[in-house]
Amino acid sequence: LQLPWSSERFTPLVALELVSDTKEEAITWLLQRIRDKQRNGGAELLVEQLRPGLGVQEKQNPNLFLIGASLQRLLSGAEDLGLFKEFNDGSMRGFTCTNKQNFKDFQGDGDGFLSVAECQYIIKHELDTLRAKDESHVPGHTQAKLYPGKSIIRRLLSKGIMVQMFPLHQKEELKRLTFSWYKKVKLSLQPLGKIQCNYEGQALYFGFLEYFTFALIPMALIGVPYYLFDWDDYDKYVIFAVFNLIWCTVILELWKRFSATLAYRWGTLSRKKAFEEPRPGFHGVLGFNPVTGREEPLYPNAKRQLRVYCVSLPFVLLCLYGSLYVMMIYFQMEGWALSLHDEDPTFWTGVLLFIPSIIYAVVIEVLNLIYRYAAEFLTEWENHRLESSYQNHLILKVLVFNFFNCFASLFYIAFVMQDMVLLRQSLATLLITSQILNQFMEAFLPYWLQRRRNKKMMRRVTKMRTQEDKELPIEEQVRLEADMSTYLGTFDDYLELFLLFGYVSLFSCVYPLAAVLVLLNNITEVYSDAFKMCRVFKRPFSDPASNIGVWQLAFEAMSVIAVVTNCALIGMSPQVKAYFPESDMQLILWTVAIEHGLLAVKFILTFLIPDVPKPIQIQLAKLEFESLEALKKKVNTWGMFSVI
C-alpha cells in the first residue's frame, strides 16, 4: 500500500495509536525518536500520521500513525535478530547482509525475501528496543517518568499514553490466504506455509490442530464399531484401552518430530530467543539490573513468593472446593431425576435424565470463564517480571482448575459410584454440550460480530463496500482494523485441545465414540479459527516458537493419567473380577502391575523415538561445526593482526 502523501513512499506495516489527548510535544518527540538514526539512539524507521477517513463527521482519533522501514533497514534488522532463512544448499542459516546473495530466495535487492510477518516482527523489535536517553519523563506528561535505558514503548503502554500497536493486513496476501484456507470447504491439508508467512507466531498451533485432527482418525475408526455394536464385554474393551494408551504416547512423540521439522523449515528451531525485557505491567522500586546495568523497577522475589503461596494457592484450593460443592449438587439433581424416572418411566422422565448433565456442563463452562478472569487478576497481582513467568503461572492455575472442574465428576462416577452406564451418559453429555457452547462462542458469535462491524463501516463509507472485491481506502482500512478485537494468543485454543484430548484418552473404554465427536469438532475448529484470524481479530505480531512449550508437558501428563485411569477401569470390570474370585488384593496387585508395565512401555517408547529427525540433527550439527570453524578463523586472524 503506497502512501502518496508521504515524504518518502513506503509500505505501511505497523499502526501505532496514541490517546486522543496526547500532548503535541510528546507526539513530536516520539516521532523524532522513531525516525532518528540508530547511531543517535533512534529506530531509523519511516512514520507518517494517518489522514482523516471518509467519516469525518464522526469523532475520530487523529493520533494514528503508520510505520514502515526501508528494505536495507529491514535486512539489517533481520541480521540483528538472527532470523534463519534457507541457504542455497537447502540448510537453514542465520541471515547476514554480507552473505545475502548465498540465500536461496534472495534475488536482486532482496525485495520479497522477508515475509510480511517477519518485516512486522523486525519493526516491533526495533520499537520495543527504543530506549530513553537523558529524558526524565515523556514530554508533556510528567507522570510518565523515564530513566536511561527504559523502553519507551513499554512506558507509553503502562501509563496509558499509547492505546495499541498492531501489524496491518496486506489485502492481496490476505485474500489469497482466505481463499486457500477457509473459503473452500474441502478435505485437504491447511496451507501451513502461507499461514506461517502471515501468522508466524500462530502457525505452530494450526500445525498442532491439524496433526491432532489426523491423529484422531485411527481412534475414531476403531471406536465406531465398539459403539455401534454396543459391546459391553470389558474383555474386548481391554484391546481398545491398550491401543489408546499406545496411541497417546506415539502421537505425542511423533508430534515432537513433526513440530521440529516445521520449526526447522520455518527457521525457528535454532533461533536464539531474544533477551526478555520486563513486562509493561511490572512495577517495583527503581534500581539497577545486575545483568544489563540499566535502571529498572526491582521487586523482591520473597514478596512475590509470599503472594503466590499465601494468597494465590489458598484461592485456587478454595475454588477447587467450590467446584467440588457444585459437583455434589449435580449428583443430587441426578439422583432426583433417576428417582422420578424409576417411579414413572415415561418419555419425558427419560428426557429429564439428561437435564442435570446438560445444566452441569453449562455451569462448568461458566465456572471456567469466571475462574479464568480471577486467575488473570491474581497472576497480574503477583507482579511477575517476565512475560514467560507470568504465562507459566497463569497456565498452571488455569490447567489445575479446568482439569478438576471438567473431570472430577467423571472420576467420582467411575471410581466411587462405579456406575459405568452413568459414566458413559455423563461423558457424552458433557462432551457434546461443551462442544455446542464452544462452537457458538467460536463460530457463530465471531461471524455475527464481523457482520455487525461491516454494516457499521458500510454506513460510514458511502458507495463503498467492505467485501473483498471492493477495497477500502487505506484510511478506512486502518481504522477498521484498529476497531477489531485484539487476538489474545493461543492460550484458550491449546486449553480447549487439552480438555478434548482428556475426554478422548481418559475414559476411552467406556465411551469409544468420544474420538469421533472430537474429530468433527476439530474439523469445524479449523474453519472457525481461520475465519477469526482473517476477519475478526487484528493481525497479531509474530512470536516465533520452536515448539508448543509448556503445553507439551501438559499433554504428556494427561497421557500418563490416562494410563492409570484406563487400567483402573479395566480392573473394576465384572469380567476381569471374575478371574480373581477369591482375593480383591490379588486383582489390585495385577492391575497395578499391568499399569506399571504400560507406563514402562510408554517411557521406553518416549526414549526410543528421538524428538528431532536424524536429517535435521545432522544439519544442526553441521551448522554448529561450521560456526565453530568460522570463529576459530576469526580468532586466528585477530591474533595475527595483534602480533603485527
N, C-alpha and C positions, 0 to 999 in steps of 0.2 A: 504494500500500500504506500504510494508515494504522496508526500505532503507538499502541494505546490506552494504553500505559504512559508515553508521552512527556508531558513537561510542556507541550509545545506540539505539537499534531498536525501532522505534516508527512510528505511523501512521501520516503522514503529513496532517494537516488540513487547514493550512493557508499559503499563499505565500506572501512574502514581497519583493518588488523590489526597489532598490536604483538606482540613476542615475549612468551611467557607469563611470563617472569621480569622484565618491565619494572617498575621501581620505582614505587610508588604516587605519589610526589611528581612523577615525570616525567609520569605519566598526567594528574594533576590540572592540572599546568602546561600541557600540550599542549591539553587540552580547553578550558581557560580562554582560551588564545590563539586557538583556533578560534572561540569564542563572542564574544570581545571585539568592541567596535565598531571600525569601520575607523579612526576618528579616534584611537583608542588603539593602533593598530598590529595589531589583530586582523583575522580574516577575516569576522566577523559572519555566521557560518553556524550552522545548527542541528545538534546532535550528541547522540546518545544511545548508551549501551552496549547491545549485543545481549544479550537474555536467554539463559539456558542452553536448549539444544534438548531434544528429547524423549529423545535418547540420553544421559541424564545419567549412566548407568552407565559410559560411555566417557570417557576423558580428553579434555576439550575446552579449547581456548584461550579463557579468559574475556575476553581483550583484543581483542574485535572490536567496532567502533563503526560506527554508521550515521550518515551525514552528508547533510543536505539544506539547503534555503535557502528563505526566504520569496520570494514572487513578486516583490515590489519589489526584493529583493536580486539576484535573477536578472536582472531587467530592467536594473538599474544596471550589473551585470557585463557584460551584452551590449553596453551602450554603451561601457564601458571597453575591451572587446576589439575594438570596431569591427565587430561582426557585421553582415553585409549581409543585408537582408530585402527582400521585394518591396513596392514602393511602390504607391500607388493608381493611378498612371499606367502600371504594368507594368514600370518600371525597377527596378534593384536599387540600394539606397542603404544607407549605414551607419546603423544604428539609433540613435536618440536618444530619451530619455524625453520631452523637451519636444515632440517631433513625432510621438509614438507613434500618435496617432489617425489619422494620414495613411498608415499602413502597411496593406496590403491585408487581412491576416488578423488584425489586432488588433481584438478585439471585447471590450466590457465592460472588465474589469480586466486583460485580457491573458492570462487562463488559456488554455493551449493554443497561444499564439503562438509560443513557443520549442519546438523539438523536444526530446525527452528527451536525445538526443546532445549538443545544444547546451547544455542545462542542466548536464549532467555535465562538459562541457568547461569551462564557466564555473567550476564548483566546483573542478575540478582546477587551473585557473589561479589561483584565489584561494588555494588551499592551497600551491601552488608558490611564490607570492609572499609567503607568510607569513614574515617575517624576524625574526631575533633583534634584540633591543634592547640592553640592557646586561648580558645573561646571559653569563657566562664559559664555561658548559658546560650541558649538559642536566641538570636537577635529578636527583640520584641516580646519574648516570652521568658521572663526572669525566673518563672517557676521550673522551667526545663533546664536544670543545671547540666553543665558539661565539664569534662576534665580530659586532659590529654590521653589519647588512646581509646576514648569511649566511642562505641559505634553510634554514629549519628542517626541512622535509620531506626535502630532499636530504641533509642531515646525518644525519637519523634512518635513512635508507636506507643511506648509505655506511657507517655504524657498526653496522649490523645490528640496530638497535633496532626499526625498522619492518620488518615482513615483506613487506607488499604493500599496495597501494591500488588498488582496481578499481571500475569502474562496475557497477551492478546491472541485470540484465534486468528489464524490465517485462512481466509474464507475458502480459497481454492483447495488447500490441503484438507480442510475440514469437510468440504463437500465430497472429495474423493474417499476420505476415511469413512464417513457415514454411509456412503453407497456400498462399500465393501464390507462394512462391519455389521450394520443392523437394518439397512433399508430393504435388503432382500432376505426373506426368511428361507434359509437353506441349511441343510445338514452339511456343514463343512467347518474346517478349522478357522479360528479367528485370524485376522491379518496382524499377527503379533509384531511383525516388523514395522508396519505403518503405525500401530498403536504406540510402539516404543519411540518412534520419531516424534510423535505428538505428546505422549504422556509417559515420559521416560520413567518417572518415579512410580507409576501405577501399572506399568506393563507386566511386572513380575506377578502382581496379584491376578491379572487376567490370564497369565500363563498358568498359574496355580488353579484358577477356577476351571479352565479348560481341561487341565490334566486330571483334576479331581472328578470332573464330569465323565471323562472317558474311563477312568479307573472304576467308576460305579457300574459300568456295563456288565462285566462278568458277575458281580454280586447280584445285579438285577435279573440276569438270565438264569442264575441258579435259584434265586429266591422266588421267582414266579411260580414254578411247578410246586414248590413246597406249599405255597399259599393256596393255589388253585385246588390241589388235591387234599388240602386240609389234613396233612399228616400230623396226627397228634402223638405219634410214636417218637419219643425222645431219642431212641437209638438212632433213628435216621437224622435227627437234628444234630447229633454229635458230629457227623460229617460236615454239615453246613457250618457249625460253630468252629471246627478246626480250620476249615477253609477261610473263614472270616478272620481268624487270628493270624494266619499266614498272610492273608491279603493286607491286613492293617500294616504289618511290618514291611512287606515288599513294596507297597505303593509309596510309603514314606521314604524308604531308602532310594527307590528309583527316582522319586521326585528330587532328592538332593542332587542326583546326577543330571537330571533334566534341567534343574534350575542353574546348576553350574555351567551347563552348556549354553543356556540362554544368556547368563551373565557374562560369559567369556565372549560370546558373539556380539553382545552389546557394549563390551568394553568396561564392565563394572566389576568383574571378578577380581582383578588385580589393582583396581584404582584405590589409591590411598585416601582414607577418609580425611576430610579437612578438619583442622583444629576446631574443636567445638567451642563456640562462644557462649557466654551466659544467656539464658532465656530473657526475652523482653520483660517478663513479669517478675524476674528475680530481684529481690531487694535486700539490703543489709547496710552495715556500717562501711563507709568508704575506707579502703585500704589498698595495699599493693599485692598483686598476684605474684607469687614467687616464681611462677613458670614464665609468664610473659613480661613481668616487670612493669606492667601497666596498672594504673589506678582503676579499681572497680569495686563494686559492693562485695563485702565478705559477710558470710553468715555462719555461725558456729555449727559444726556438724552434730555436736552433742545436743544442741537445742532442737535441731531437725529430728534427730532420733527420738527425743522425748515426745515430740508431736506425733511421730509415726506410731510408737509403741504405747503411749499413754492416752492418745485420743483416737487416732485412725483405727488401730487394731480393735479396741473395745467397740467402736462404732460398727465395724464390719461384723463382729461377733453378735452384736445386738440385732443387726439386720438379718443375719442368718437365723437367729431365734425368731424374729418376726416372720420370716419365710416359713419356718417350721410350724408356727402357730397357724398361719394361713393354710398350710397343708392339712393340718388336723381338722380345720373347719371343712375343707373339701371332703375329707373322708366321712365326716358326719353327714354331709349332704349326700354323698354316695350311698351311705347306709340307709338314709331316709328314702332315697329313690328306689333302692332294692327292696325295702320292706313294702312300699306301695305296689311295686310290680308283683311281689310274691302274693300279696293279698288279692289283687285283681289284675291278672296278666292280660292286658288289652294292648292294642296297637299304640295308644297314647302313653300308657305307662312304659311300654318298650322304648318309645322315643325319649321319655323322661330320663331313662337310664343314662343317656349321653349328655344331658344338660349340665350336670355337675362338672364333668370333664371339660366341656366347652367353656363354661364360666371360669374354671380354674386356669385354663390355657390363656384366656384373655387377661386374667389377673396377673399371671406370670409375666406376660409382656409388659403390662403397666408397671409392675414392680421393678422389672429390669430397667425400664426407662427412668423411673424416679431414682433408683439407686445409681444409675449412670451419672445423673446430674450431681447427686450427693458425692459420688466418688471423685468427680472432676473438681468440685469445690474443695474437698479435703486435700486432694493432691496438690492443688494450687496453693492452699494454705500451708502445706508442708514446706513450701518455698525451696524447691529443688533448683540447683544452679543450672544444670544442663537439661536440654530437651530430652535426651536419651534417658536420663534418670527419671524425669517426670513421666515419660511414656511407660517405662518398665513398672513403676509403682502403680500407675493407673491401670495397666493391663492386668497386673496381679490382683488388684482389688476387684475389678470387673469380672475376671475369669472365675475367681473363687465363688462370688455370689451367683453369677449366672449358672455355673455348673450345679451348685447346690439347689438353686431355685427351680431349675428345669428338670433335674434328675432325681432329687431327693424322694419325691413321691413314688417314682418307679422303683427305686431301691427298697423303699418301705414295703410296697406291694409284693415285690419279688422275694425278699428275704425275711420279712416279719410276718406279713399276712400269708405269704406263699400261695397266692391266688393267681395262677397263670392266665386264666380267662380274663380277669380284671386287668392284669398287666398288659395283655395284648390290646384290650379295648382302650385303656388309658394311653398307651403309647401311640396308637393310631390316632386317637382324638387330639392329643397334644401336638403331634407332628402335623396333622392336616390343618388344625386351627391356626397354629403358628405360621404355617406357610401361607394360608389365606391372608392373614394380617400383614405378613411381610410383603406379599405381592401387592396388597392395597397401598402400603406405605411406599414401596419402591417402584411400582409401575404406574398405577392409576393416579396417585397423588402428584408425582412429578410431571406427568403428562398434562394434568389439569392446570398445574401452576404455570407450565410453559405456554399453554394455550391462553391463559389469562394474561400473561406478560406480553404475548404477541398482540393480543387485542388492544392492550394499553398503548403499545408502541404504534399500532396502526392508527389509533386516534391522534397520536402526536405527529406522525409523519403522513401528511395528506398526499393522496395519489401515489403512495409507495407501499410496498408490501414487504413483510419480513420473510416471505418464503425465499428459498434459495435461488429461484430464477430471477428475482429482482433484488439486487444487493442494496443494502442501506449505505448512505454516505458514511465516511469514516467517523464523523462527529457522533452520529446516532448509534453507530455500531459500538463504539467505545462506551457510550452512556448506557446502552442496553446491557453490555457485558458487566458494567460496574454495578448494575442493579440485580444481577443474577446472584443466586445463593452461593456461598463460599463452600468449596469442597473441603471437608474436614479430615480427609485422609482415608486410608483403607482399614482403619481400626474396626468399624462396625461390619465391614464386609468380611474380614477374616473371622470376627467373632461369630457371625452367622454361619459360616462354613464350619467352624469349630463345633458349634452346637449340633449342626446337621450330621457331622462326622460321628458325634457321640450317639445320636439316635440310631445311626446305621450300625455302629460297631458294638455298642454295649449290650443290646438285647436282641441280637440277630436271630437267635434260636427260638425266640418267642414270636417275633413279627418279621418274617423274611421279606415282606413287601416294602419295608422301610426304604430299601435301596432304590426301588422303582420310584417312589414318591420324591425322594431327594434328587434323583436323576432328572425327573421332569421339572422340579423346582430350579435346578441349576441351568437347564436349557433356557428357561424364561429369564433367569437371573442375568445371563449373558446379554440378552437384548435390552433388558431394563437398565442394567448398569451402563451399557454402551449409549443408550438414549440419554441418560442423566449426564454422562461425561460430556457429550457433544451438545446438548440442548438445554440443560437445566442449570448446571454449575458453571461458575467461572473456570477458565482453564487453570489448573494448578501448576505451580512450579515443579520442576523435576527434583526428585530426591533419590538419586541413584543408589541402588542397593544390590549387593551380591547374593542375597538370599532373603528368605522371609523372616529372618531374625528370631525373636523370642517365640513366634507362633509355631515354628518347627518344634521347639521343645514342648509347647502346649499340645500339639497333635500327637507327639510321641508319648507324652504322659497319658493321654486319653487311650492310646492303643495298649499301654500296659494295664490300665484299669479294665479295659475290655477283656484281656486275658483272664483276669481274676473273676470278673462278672460272669463270663460265659462258662467258665469251668464250674463255678458255684451253681449256676442254673442247671447245668447238666447233672451235677452231683445230687441235686434236690429232686430230680425227676423220679416218679414211681418206678419206671422201668429200670433205671440204674440202681435204685434202692433194693430192687428185688434180688440183685446179685449179692447183696450183703444183708441177709435177713437176720443174722444173729447179733451184729455189732454195728452201731452207728459210728463208733470211733474208727473202725476199720474203713468205713466209707469216707469219713473225713480225711483220714490219712492218705487214701488213694487219690482223692480229689486234690488235696494239697500237693501230692507228688506229681500228678499229671500237670497241675498248674505250674509247678516249678520247672517241670520238663519243657513245657511250652514256652515259658519265659526264657529258658536257656536256649531253645531253638531260635527264639526271637532275637536274642542278643548275639548269637552266633551268626545269624543272617546279617545283622547290622554290621558285624565285624568283617564278614566275607565280602559284602558289597561295598566297594570303595565309593566315597562321596563324589569324587571328581573322576570323570572318564580318563582312561590311560592316555589317549592322544592329547588331551588338554593338559594333563600333568607334564607330558614331555615338552609341550610348547612353553609352559610356565617355567620349567627347569631351564630350557634353552635361553629364555629371555633373562632369567636371573644370572646365568653364566655369562652371557654377553654383557650385561650391565656391570658385573664384577670385572671382566676383562677391560671394558672401557674405562672403569675407574682406575685400574692399575696403570693403564697407559697414561691417563691424565696425571696421576701422581708421579710417575716416572718423568713425564715431560716437565712438570714443575720442578722436580728435583734437578734436572739438567740445567734449567734456567737459573736456579738458585746457585748452582756451582759456578756457572759462567759469571 
